[in-house]
């Protein structure tokens, strides 16, 4: 108890004074352990950050016992202190961060299985807005289809890249881009500002997503049937749900309800509205595919324009170029998307141009 109080008081002091760390504060893993709970309370120091990254990198594949998750949590917290990030790091240290990211996929034998996903997300977060070498860009492309995290890092790469744009063109029809078409097209626009998505590609995307969602719904229904069978045949052997007590005497009360996890319905994310219909026997509403199809085909020209609006916004083109390209897709039916993009990416000139369009006298 006394030790906990001392720790809290010490942290309170550091929070107030926010001391400058000595550049030799962390040299070894043992040094890191000594300050792991308070390092984020020190002022940002590039050398200290480099040291923690180096410790994680050099010890990654050693049998020497280290807490890799704790190291990466500390790197993230300290690296992002006051909005710094790792962009200011020397090239060598940034390369080590990328190698840490890569090793979470290729060399994870020392990681506890339940920690792998979080460790990958932590490494991914460090690389946001970081420009890589050509070799590292190639690795992203070669592995993008193996992981949603790697795909995100590839699609959202911050700088123009001939390597990535070429890969995006070569894999234009791959299904992983079906519900992320705007991000995908942004790479084509980087190399060809006049590019325009054709309606047939949008139709193919739409029908693919419908098939995928129909399959997901059937799987969801099958899981519900399986749960019902379990409850009917094995109810007395299944664990029972405990619910919060309402009388205040006990925290929880036992019930006769079987504690079976409810199936989760995972449908494709789309930027247009999905009409829903209630189906008897199910708590979740399902897409009304007939109405969805009618809406899509009736409004495909608007869908095409909105897709291009977001593709241009996501591209790595110069802001002035983006603002000029976006004017082509300005329409009463795209106003909401244009406004959303302009606000999100701070396209002031575009907003002023839009204002003028609605200020013109009616003839």
C-alpha positions, 0 to 999 in steps of 0.5 A: 500500500505504501509503495502504491502511494509513493508511486502515485505521488511520484507520478503527480510530481512528474506530471507537474514538472515534466522533466527533461530526460537525460539522453542516457536515461534508457540504454538497456532493457533493464533501464526501460523497466525502471521507468516504463510507468513514467517515461511518458511523463518526461518531455519528448526526447528524440534520443530516448525514443530511438533507444526504446525502439532500438531495444525492441528491434535488437531483442525481438528474436532473442530468447532473452525474455522481454515484454514486447507488447509493453515496449511497443505501447511505450514507444507509441505513447512516447512517440506521440507525446505532444503530437511528435510521431516518428517522422523526425527520427533519423532514417535508420530508426524509421527503418527499424520501426518498419522492420518491427512492423514487418516482423510482427507478420513474419517473425512472431514466434516469440509473441503470445498469440493473444497479443499479436493483433494488438502488437500489429496495430501498435506498429501500424500506428507508428507508421501512419504518415511515414514515407518508406524506401522502395524496398519497403513499398514493394514489401507492402504491395507483396503482402497487402492481400494477406492482412487488412492492416498491411492493406490499410498501410498500402492504400493510405500511404502518404506519398506518391509511389510509382511502385504502389500505383503500378501495383494498384493498376495490375490488381485493378480487378482484385476483390479486396478493392471492391468496397474500397474503390475510391481509395484504390482509384486514388492511386490511379489518379496519382499517375493519370489525373484524367482517369474516370471510373467506368460504370461497369466496374461499379456494377461489378463491385456492387454485385460482388458485395451483394453476393458477399453479403448474402453469404454472410447472412446465410452464415449468420442464419446457420449459426442461429440454427446451430445455437437453437439446436444446442439450447434444445438438446444440451440446455442443462449442460450449457453455462448459464447467463448471469445478469446484474441484480436489480434489488441491490442486495447482490451484484448478479443473479443466476438465470436459466438462460443459456450463455451462448454468444450471439452470432455477429452479422458482418456486412460490407461497408458502403458509402451509399444508404442500404435499405433494410427490411425486418425478417420474422424470426430474426432480431437483426434487419437485413438489406432489402436487396431488391430496393437496394438494386433499384436505388443503385442502378437508378442512381449509378451516375451519382454513385460514379461522381461520388466515387470520383470525388472521394478518389480525388480527395484521397489521392496524393495530388497537389491541393490546387490540382484536387480542387480543380479536378473536383469541380468536374463532379459538382452537382446538386446530388453530390453537394453533401459529398463535396461539402464533406470532402472540402471540410475534411481536407480543408479545401478552402478555394473549393468551398469558395467556388461552391459558394459562388455557384449557389450565389449566381443569379437565376436566369 
